[in-house]
Amino acid sequence: MSTPSYDRRAASRVLAGLAYPGLFAPLPVARPVRIEYTCATVRSEPNSHLTLSQRLYLERFMRPCRADQVTSATHRIAWTDSDGIPNTGFFRSGGLGPIVPIAMRETVLTLWHALESNSALAERISKVATRDRTILAATTTDHEPIDIFRVGIEACGRALAQHALLARWTPYRTPAEFACGMRDSGIFSAVATRWYWELQASTYRRGMIPVAFAAQPDGTVRYTADTVATLRAMKDATIADAHTVMRRATTSEGLSTPAAIAKYHDDLDLISRQYALLPQGTRPACLAAMPHTVDGGHYSVLPVVADRFVDTFATTAAHLSVIEVAGESADETSELAAEDRVFYVPDMNCKHCVHTITGVLESMRIRVHDIDLISKRVVAEFRSPRNRQRAFEALRDGGYNPVATRPTATPDRPQATETAV
């Protein structure tokens, strides 16, 4: 019997089979939540609406997208969520404000807890056949099903918060209305099929979005024709780059496919699995968006997650109050204490981020002792306060937003005994 290899449809079928009976345990009754945040103005370059990090990413990775096709955030916020984990996010003045990224994060947490509390799902995952696990390992960046579902939920939230930068150009005037409008307009599906993963994750971290909306007579919105063409061109360019790297490695250098991916991981970036292994002429499809026949009917994971996310977000936003507070300024000239080795990267959201952040620090000869994806916590051996500050600047140039904030104690969460949405 041959060893299972890269197979997106087979991987999608495995995930759909796990999700179909139900992904989430019953959600707890919503309760009032108050969250404090700090806010800073996003500083663009002179004579530009983009920051340095945004411009560099645009020029290097987003061809043929133009600067005038990109909308940038006007403010960056930082806060600690109800699980005690530091976060950063963006909003644009004239839109819906900071409540969207904060409510988005609280929704992610609620659904993560409901995912992890689903004992029936855990049992199904424990029974996944070895062959199916091998297919996931060969195809996906995160190999464990529970991790794949977690990342998918977070990606759904990123799509919502990122498109909120465009809220003023839509007919939607409240967070709940906006979320419902995005769902009814098919925007979650559009992100899954027209974007590519690294574009969404990297532009989100930088507070930018390369799309524009066109309002429709029925009250929904759609991507403009220019947006659709540009997204397709960016995806095609990314696929071509991945194939060029792999072709050179496997022909000129005579490397096997696994060896080529290992050697050129940084060149391939996150697309190493998703695009580099695609057969020539094949267009990629999002695993969650692929349709399958289950129990005689059509089923795909994406609309199920999007529906639950939007409904939970609307309830969460209605019970959430956000309060701006003054930020704390760090003294980078003081002695470096032992606890200063610890910091947090709120926008670290997958194993690729872990690899990238580790690479940035190690390239500066900073030893990484520990890096935890769930808590966003990093422990690194800085040589001095100045070395620490320079490392933070390097991470920001890469689209991440490290913070020194220490998590507060995790509050007690209500038991999931009654659904509120």
FENTA-V60215 format. One record per residue. N is the residue number from 1. RES is the residue in one letter. PHI is phi as a letter, one per 40 degrees, with the letter a starting at -180 (none if undefined). OMEGA is omega in whole degrees, 0 to 359 (NA if undefined). BURIAL is 1 if it has 24 or more other C-alpha atoms within 12 Angstrom, else 0. Layout:
BEGIN
n=N res=RES phi=PHI omega=OMEGA burial=BURIAL
n=N res=RES phi=PHI omega=OMEGA burial=BURIAL
END
This chain:
BEGIN
n=1 res=M phi=none omega=182 burial=0
n=2 res=S phi=c omega=179 burial=0
n=3 res=T phi=c omega=178 burial=0
n=4 res=P phi=d omega=181 burial=0
n=5 res=S phi=b omega=182 burial=1
n=6 res=Y phi=d omega=183 burial=1
n=7 res=D phi=a omega=186 burial=1
n=8 res=R phi=c omega=180 burial=1
n=9 res=R phi=c omega=179 burial=1
n=10 res=A phi=c omega=178 burial=1
n=11 res=A phi=c omega=179 burial=1
n=12 res=S phi=c omega=180 burial=1
n=13 res=R phi=c omega=177 burial=1
n=14 res=V phi=c omega=182 burial=1
n=15 res=L phi=c omega=179 burial=1
n=16 res=A phi=c omega=178 burial=1
n=17 res=G phi=c omega=177 burial=1
n=18 res=L phi=c omega=187 burial=1
n=19 res=A phi=c omega=191 burial=1
n=20 res=Y phi=d omega=181 burial=1
n=21 res=P phi=c omega=179 burial=0
n=22 res=G phi=h omega=181 burial=1
n=23 res=L phi=c omega=193 burial=1
n=24 res=F phi=b omega=167 burial=1
n=25 res=A phi=c omega=178 burial=1
n=26 res=P phi=d omega=181 burial=1
n=27 res=L phi=c omega=177 burial=1
n=28 res=P phi=c omega=174 burial=1
n=29 res=V phi=c omega=181 burial=0
n=30 res=A phi=c omega=179 burial=1
n=31 res=R phi=b omega=179 burial=0
n=32 res=P phi=c omega=178 burial=0
n=33 res=V phi=b omega=178 burial=1
n=34 res=R phi=b omega=182 burial=0
n=35 res=I phi=b omega=177 burial=1
n=36 res=E phi=c omega=180 burial=1
n=37 res=Y phi=b omega=171 burial=1
n=38 res=T phi=b omega=186 burial=1
n=39 res=C phi=b omega=177 burial=1
n=40 res=A phi=b omega=178 burial=1
n=41 res=T phi=c omega=175 burial=0
n=42 res=V phi=c omega=183 burial=1
n=43 res=R phi=c omega=178 burial=0
n=44 res=S phi=c omega=177 burial=0
n=45 res=E phi=c omega=177 burial=0
n=46 res=P phi=d omega=178 burial=0
n=47 res=N phi=g omega=179 burial=0
n=48 res=S phi=a omega=174 burial=0
n=49 res=H phi=c omega=181 burial=0
n=50 res=L phi=b omega=173 burial=1
n=51 res=T phi=c omega=178 burial=1
n=52 res=L phi=d omega=181 burial=1
n=53 res=S phi=c omega=179 burial=1
n=54 res=Q phi=c omega=182 burial=1
n=55 res=R phi=c omega=181 burial=1
n=56 res=L phi=c omega=179 burial=0
n=57 res=Y phi=c omega=178 burial=1
n=58 res=L phi=d omega=185 burial=1
n=59 res=E phi=c omega=185 burial=0
n=60 res=R phi=c omega=191 burial=0
n=61 res=F phi=b omega=189 burial=1
n=62 res=M phi=b omega=178 burial=1
n=63 res=R phi=c omega=8 burial=1
n=64 res=P phi=c omega=181 burial=1
n=65 res=C phi=c omega=180 burial=1
n=66 res=R phi=b omega=180 burial=1
n=67 res=A phi=d omega=182 burial=1
n=68 res=D phi=c omega=177 burial=0
n=69 res=Q phi=c omega=185 burial=1
n=70 res=V phi=b omega=172 burial=1
n=71 res=T phi=b omega=183 burial=1
n=72 res=S phi=b omega=173 burial=1
n=73 res=A phi=c omega=175 burial=1
n=74 res=T phi=b omega=182 burial=1
n=75 res=H phi=a omega=173 burial=1
n=76 res=R phi=b omega=181 burial=1
n=77 res=I phi=b omega=176 burial=1
n=78 res=A phi=b omega=181 burial=1
n=79 res=W phi=a omega=174 burial=1
n=80 res=T phi=b omega=185 burial=1
n=81 res=D phi=c omega=185 burial=1
n=82 res=S phi=c omega=172 burial=1
n=83 res=D phi=c omega=179 burial=1
n=84 res=G phi=g omega=182 burial=1
n=85 res=I phi=b omega=179 burial=1
n=86 res=P phi=c omega=180 burial=1
n=87 res=N phi=a omega=168 burial=1
n=88 res=T phi=b omega=178 burial=1
n=89 res=G phi=a omega=185 burial=1
n=90 res=F phi=b omega=168 burial=1
n=91 res=F phi=a omega=181 burial=1
n=92 res=R phi=b omega=179 burial=1
n=93 res=S phi=c omega=183 burial=0
n=94 res=G phi=g omega=180 burial=0
n=95 res=G phi=b omega=185 burial=1
n=96 res=L phi=c omega=174 burial=1
n=97 res=G phi=g omega=186 burial=1
n=98 res=P phi=c omega=183 burial=1
n=99 res=I phi=c omega=183 burial=1
n=100 res=V phi=c omega=179 burial=1
n=101 res=P phi=c omega=181 burial=1
n=102 res=I phi=c omega=177 burial=1
n=103 res=A phi=c omega=176 burial=1
n=104 res=M phi=d omega=181 burial=1
n=105 res=R phi=c omega=178 burial=1
n=106 res=E phi=c omega=176 burial=1
n=107 res=T phi=c omega=176 burial=1
n=108 res=V phi=d omega=181 burial=1
n=109 res=L phi=c omega=180 burial=1
n=110 res=T phi=d omega=182 burial=1
n=111 res=L phi=c omega=174 burial=1
n=112 res=W phi=c omega=180 burial=1
n=113 res=H phi=c omega=178 burial=1
n=114 res=A phi=c omega=176 burial=1
n=115 res=L phi=c omega=184 burial=1
n=116 res=E phi=c omega=181 burial=1
n=117 res=S phi=c omega=182 burial=1
n=118 res=N phi=c omega=183 burial=1
n=119 res=S phi=c omega=179 burial=0
n=120 res=A phi=c omega=177 burial=0
n=121 res=L phi=c omega=180 burial=1
n=122 res=A phi=d omega=179 burial=1
n=123 res=E phi=c omega=179 burial=0
n=124 res=R phi=c omega=180 burial=0
n=125 res=I phi=c omega=181 burial=1
n=126 res=S phi=c omega=182 burial=0
n=127 res=K phi=b omega=179 burial=0
n=128 res=V phi=c omega=183 burial=1
n=129 res=A phi=c omega=180 burial=0
n=130 res=T phi=d omega=180 burial=0
n=131 res=R phi=c omega=180 burial=0
n=132 res=D phi=c omega=177 burial=1
n=133 res=R phi=c omega=178 burial=1
n=134 res=T phi=c omega=177 burial=1
n=135 res=I phi=c omega=178 burial=1
n=136 res=L phi=c omega=181 burial=1
n=137 res=A phi=c omega=182 burial=1
n=138 res=A phi=c omega=190 burial=1
n=139 res=T phi=b omega=189 burial=1
n=140 res=T phi=b omega=179 burial=1
n=141 res=T phi=c omega=173 burial=1
n=142 res=D phi=c omega=191 burial=1
n=143 res=H phi=c omega=182 burial=1
n=144 res=E phi=c omega=181 burial=1
n=145 res=P phi=d omega=182 burial=1
n=146 res=I phi=c omega=177 burial=1
n=147 res=D phi=c omega=179 burial=1
n=148 res=I phi=c omega=178 burial=1
n=149 res=F phi=c omega=178 burial=1
n=150 res=R phi=c omega=180 burial=1
n=151 res=V phi=c omega=179 burial=1
n=152 res=G phi=c omega=177 burial=1
n=153 res=I phi=c omega=180 burial=1
n=154 res=E phi=c omega=178 burial=1
n=155 res=A phi=c omega=177 burial=1
n=156 res=C phi=c omega=178 burial=1
n=157 res=G phi=c omega=178 burial=1
n=158 res=R phi=d omega=180 burial=1
n=159 res=A phi=d omega=181 burial=1
n=160 res=L phi=c omega=183 burial=1
n=161 res=A phi=c omega=181 burial=1
n=162 res=Q phi=c omega=179 burial=1
n=163 res=H phi=c omega=176 burial=1
n=164 res=A phi=c omega=172 burial=1
n=165 res=L phi=c omega=181 burial=1
n=166 res=L phi=b omega=188 burial=1
n=167 res=A phi=d omega=183 burial=1
n=168 res=R phi=c omega=179 burial=1
n=169 res=W phi=b omega=177 burial=1
n=170 res=T phi=b omega=178 burial=1
n=171 res=P phi=c omega=187 burial=1
n=172 res=Y phi=c omega=189 burial=1
n=173 res=R phi=b omega=175 burial=0
n=174 res=T phi=b omega=179 burial=0
n=175 res=P phi=d omega=181 burial=1
n=176 res=A phi=c omega=179 burial=1
n=177 res=E phi=c omega=180 burial=1
n=178 res=F phi=c omega=181 burial=1
n=179 res=A phi=c omega=178 burial=1
n=180 res=C phi=c omega=179 burial=1
n=181 res=G phi=c omega=178 burial=1
n=182 res=M phi=c omega=179 burial=1
n=183 res=R phi=c omega=183 burial=1
n=184 res=D phi=c omega=179 burial=1
n=185 res=S phi=c omega=179 burial=1
n=186 res=G phi=g omega=184 burial=1
n=187 res=I phi=c omega=178 burial=1
n=188 res=F phi=c omega=177 burial=1
n=189 res=S phi=c omega=179 burial=1
n=190 res=A phi=c omega=178 burial=1
n=191 res=V phi=c omega=183 burial=1
n=192 res=A phi=c omega=186 burial=1
n=193 res=T phi=c omega=186 burial=1
n=194 res=R phi=b omega=178 burial=1
n=195 res=W phi=c omega=165 burial=1
n=196 res=Y phi=b omega=193 burial=1
n=197 res=W phi=d omega=186 burial=1
n=198 res=E phi=c omega=177 burial=1
n=199 res=L phi=c omega=182 burial=1
n=200 res=Q phi=c omega=183 burial=1
n=201 res=A phi=c omega=185 burial=1
n=202 res=S phi=c omega=179 burial=1
n=203 res=T phi=c omega=176 burial=1
n=204 res=Y phi=c omega=181 burial=1
n=205 res=R phi=c omega=182 burial=1
n=206 res=R phi=c omega=179 burial=1
n=207 res=G phi=g omega=181 burial=1
n=208 res=M phi=a omega=177 burial=1
n=209 res=I phi=a omega=185 burial=1
n=210 res=P phi=c omega=180 burial=1
n=211 res=V phi=b omega=174 burial=1
n=212 res=A phi=b omega=181 burial=1
n=213 res=F phi=b omega=169 burial=1
n=214 res=A phi=b omega=180 burial=0
n=215 res=A phi=c omega=181 burial=0
n=216 res=Q phi=b omega=181 burial=0
n=217 res=P phi=d omega=182 burial=0
n=218 res=D phi=c omega=178 burial=0
n=219 res=G phi=g omega=176 burial=0
n=220 res=T phi=c omega=176 burial=1
n=221 res=V phi=b omega=177 burial=1
n=222 res=R phi=b omega=170 burial=1
n=223 res=Y phi=c omega=175 burial=1
n=224 res=T phi=c omega=178 burial=0
n=225 res=A phi=c omega=178 burial=0
n=226 res=D phi=c omega=178 burial=0
n=227 res=T phi=c omega=181 burial=1
n=228 res=V phi=c omega=181 burial=1
n=229 res=A phi=c omega=182 burial=0
n=230 res=T phi=c omega=177 burial=1
n=231 res=L phi=c omega=179 burial=1
n=232 res=R phi=c omega=180 burial=1
n=233 res=A phi=c omega=178 burial=0
n=234 res=M phi=c omega=179 burial=1
n=235 res=K phi=c omega=179 burial=1
n=236 res=D phi=c omega=179 burial=1
n=237 res=A phi=c omega=180 burial=0
n=238 res=T phi=c omega=177 burial=1
n=239 res=I phi=c omega=180 burial=1
n=240 res=A phi=c omega=178 burial=1
n=241 res=D phi=c omega=181 burial=1
n=242 res=A phi=c omega=180 burial=1
n=243 res=H phi=c omega=179 burial=1
n=244 res=T phi=c omega=179 burial=1
n=245 res=V phi=c omega=182 burial=1
n=246 res=M phi=c omega=180 burial=1
n=247 res=R phi=c omega=178 burial=1
n=248 res=R phi=c omega=184 burial=0
n=249 res=A phi=c omega=185 burial=1
n=250 res=T phi=c omega=179 burial=0
n=251 res=T phi=b omega=183 burial=0
n=252 res=S phi=c omega=183 burial=0
n=253 res=E phi=c omega=176 burial=0
n=254 res=G phi=g omega=181 burial=0
n=255 res=L phi=c omega=171 burial=0
n=256 res=S phi=c omega=180 burial=0
n=257 res=T phi=d omega=178 burial=1
n=258 res=P phi=d omega=180 burial=0
n=259 res=A phi=c omega=179 burial=0
n=260 res=A phi=c omega=179 burial=1
n=261 res=I phi=c omega=180 burial=1
n=262 res=A phi=c omega=183 burial=0
n=263 res=K phi=c omega=186 burial=0
n=264 res=Y phi=b omega=181 burial=1
n=265 res=H phi=d omega=183 burial=1
n=266 res=D phi=c omega=178 burial=0
n=267 res=D phi=c omega=182 burial=0
n=268 res=L phi=c omega=181 burial=1
n=269 res=D phi=f omega=184 burial=1
n=270 res=L phi=c omega=182 burial=1
n=271 res=I phi=c omega=183 burial=1
n=272 res=S phi=d omega=177 burial=1
n=273 res=R phi=c omega=192 burial=1
n=274 res=Q phi=c omega=184 burial=1
n=275 res=Y phi=b omega=185 burial=1
n=276 res=A phi=c omega=183 burial=1
n=277 res=L phi=c omega=177 burial=1
n=278 res=L phi=c omega=173 burial=1
n=279 res=P phi=c omega=179 burial=0
n=280 res=Q phi=d omega=179 burial=0
n=281 res=G phi=g omega=180 burial=0
n=282 res=T phi=c omega=177 burial=0
n=283 res=R phi=c omega=184 burial=0
n=284 res=P phi=c omega=177 burial=1
n=285 res=A phi=b omega=178 burial=1
n=286 res=C phi=c omega=182 burial=1
n=287 res=L phi=d omega=183 burial=1
n=288 res=A phi=c omega=184 burial=1
n=289 res=A phi=c omega=182 burial=1
n=290 res=M phi=c omega=178 burial=1
n=291 res=P phi=c omega=178 burial=1
n=292 res=H phi=b omega=174 burial=1
n=293 res=T phi=c omega=180 burial=0
n=294 res=V phi=b omega=182 burial=0
n=295 res=D phi=f omega=176 burial=0
n=296 res=G phi=g omega=179 burial=0
n=297 res=G phi=b omega=179 burial=0
n=298 res=H phi=c omega=182 burial=0
n=299 res=Y phi=a omega=168 burial=1
n=300 res=S phi=a omega=188 burial=1
n=301 res=V phi=c omega=189 burial=1
n=302 res=L phi=d omega=182 burial=1
n=303 res=P phi=c omega=178 burial=1
n=304 res=V phi=c omega=180 burial=1
n=305 res=V phi=c omega=181 burial=1
n=306 res=A phi=c omega=179 burial=1
n=307 res=D phi=c omega=181 burial=1
n=308 res=R phi=c omega=180 burial=1
n=309 res=F phi=c omega=182 burial=1
n=310 res=V phi=c omega=180 burial=1
n=311 res=D phi=c omega=180 burial=1
n=312 res=T phi=c omega=178 burial=1
n=313 res=F phi=c omega=181 burial=1
n=314 res=A phi=c omega=178 burial=1
n=315 res=T phi=c omega=180 burial=1
n=316 res=T phi=c omega=181 burial=1
n=317 res=A phi=c omega=181 burial=1
n=318 res=A phi=c omega=182 burial=1
n=319 res=H phi=b omega=186 burial=1
n=320 res=L phi=b omega=170 burial=1
n=321 res=S phi=b omega=181 burial=0
n=322 res=V phi=b omega=185 burial=1
n=323 res=I phi=b omega=177 burial=0
n=324 res=E phi=c omega=176 burial=0
n=325 res=V phi=b omega=179 burial=0
n=326 res=A phi=c omega=178 burial=0
n=327 res=G phi=c omega=177 burial=0
n=328 res=E phi=c omega=178 burial=0
n=329 res=S phi=c omega=181 burial=0
n=330 res=A phi=c omega=178 burial=0
n=331 res=D phi=c omega=184 burial=0
n=332 res=E phi=c omega=179 burial=0
n=333 res=T phi=c omega=182 burial=0
n=334 res=S phi=c omega=177 burial=0
n=335 res=E phi=c omega=181 burial=0
n=336 res=L phi=c omega=180 burial=0
n=337 res=A phi=c omega=182 burial=0
n=338 res=A phi=d omega=182 burial=0
n=339 res=E phi=c omega=179 burial=0
n=340 res=D phi=c omega=173 burial=1
n=341 res=R phi=c omega=184 burial=1
n=342 res=V phi=c omega=172 burial=1
n=343 res=F phi=a omega=186 burial=1
n=344 res=Y phi=b omega=178 burial=1
n=345 res=V phi=b omega=187 burial=1
n=346 res=P phi=d omega=183 burial=1
n=347 res=D phi=c omega=169 burial=1
n=348 res=M phi=c omega=190 burial=1
n=349 res=N phi=b omega=176 burial=1
n=350 res=C phi=a omega=184 burial=1
n=351 res=K phi=c omega=175 burial=1
n=352 res=H phi=c omega=177 burial=1
n=353 res=C phi=c omega=179 burial=1
n=354 res=V phi=d omega=180 burial=1
n=355 res=H phi=c omega=182 burial=1
n=356 res=T phi=c omega=182 burial=1
n=357 res=I phi=c omega=177 burial=1
n=358 res=T phi=c omega=180 burial=1
n=359 res=G phi=c omega=179 burial=1
n=360 res=V phi=c omega=182 burial=1
n=361 res=L phi=c omega=181 burial=1
n=362 res=E phi=c omega=176 burial=0
n=363 res=S phi=c omega=177 burial=0
n=364 res=M phi=c omega=180 burial=1
n=365 res=R phi=g omega=175 burial=0
n=366 res=I phi=b omega=182 burial=1
n=367 res=R phi=c omega=178 burial=1
n=368 res=V phi=c omega=180 burial=1
n=369 res=H phi=c omega=183 burial=0
n=370 res=D phi=a omega=176 burial=0
n=371 res=I phi=a omega=187 burial=1
n=372 res=D phi=b omega=185 burial=1
n=373 res=L phi=c omega=185 burial=1
n=374 res=I phi=c omega=182 burial=1
n=375 res=S phi=c omega=182 burial=1
n=376 res=K phi=g omega=187 burial=1
n=377 res=R phi=c omega=178 burial=1
n=378 res=V phi=b omega=174 burial=1
n=379 res=V phi=b omega=185 burial=1
n=380 res=A phi=b omega=184 burial=1
n=381 res=E phi=c omega=178 burial=1
n=382 res=F phi=c omega=182 burial=1
n=383 res=R phi=c omega=183 burial=0
n=384 res=S phi=a omega=174 burial=0
n=385 res=P phi=d omega=180 burial=0
n=386 res=R phi=c omega=178 burial=0
n=387 res=N phi=c omega=178 burial=1
n=388 res=R phi=c omega=180 burial=1
n=389 res=Q phi=c omega=179 burial=1
n=390 res=R phi=c omega=177 burial=0
n=391 res=A phi=c omega=177 burial=1
n=392 res=F phi=c omega=180 burial=1
n=393 res=E phi=c omega=179 burial=0
n=394 res=A phi=c omega=178 burial=1
n=395 res=L phi=c omega=178 burial=1
n=396 res=R phi=c omega=177 burial=1
n=397 res=D phi=c omega=178 burial=1
n=398 res=G phi=c omega=176 burial=1
n=399 res=G phi=g omega=178 burial=1
n=400 res=Y phi=b omega=185 burial=1
n=401 res=N phi=b omega=181 burial=1
n=402 res=P phi=c omega=178 burial=1
n=403 res=V phi=b omega=179 burial=1
n=404 res=A phi=c omega=184 burial=1
n=405 res=T phi=d omega=176 burial=1
n=406 res=R phi=c omega=180 burial=1
n=407 res=P phi=c omega=171 burial=1
n=408 res=T phi=c omega=179 burial=0
n=409 res=A phi=c omega=180 burial=0
n=410 res=T phi=c omega=180 burial=0
n=411 res=P phi=c omega=175 burial=0
n=412 res=D phi=c omega=179 burial=0
n=413 res=R phi=b omega=180 burial=0
n=414 res=P phi=c omega=179 burial=0
n=415 res=Q phi=c omega=182 burial=0
n=416 res=A phi=c omega=182 burial=0
n=417 res=T phi=b omega=182 burial=0
n=418 res=E phi=a omega=181 burial=0
n=419 res=T phi=c omega=181 burial=0
n=420 res=A phi=b omega=181 burial=0
n=421 res=V phi=b omega=NA burial=0
END
